[in-house]
Amino acid sequence: AGGVPDISTVVVTGKPGVQITEFARTNGVDLIIVASHSPSAQDYFLGSTASRVARRAPCSVYVLR
């Protein structure tokens, strides 16, 4: 990714909140960056996927708004 050797991009399929955190756990990820948009009433502050990732992640999570 842009000539930076310790950053990579991977595409996985499935439920995002589960798959993102499972991938991070399995692969020793240091940081998850996830965007948050158009939240529903129940997840007003983060959005559903960002909220699930933040709750389940085995590492730091950076939420972009």
Secondary structure, 3 states (H helix, E strand, C coil): CCCCCCCCCCCCCCCHHHHHHHHHHHHCCCEEEEECCCCCCCCCCCCHHHHHHHHHCCCEEEEEC
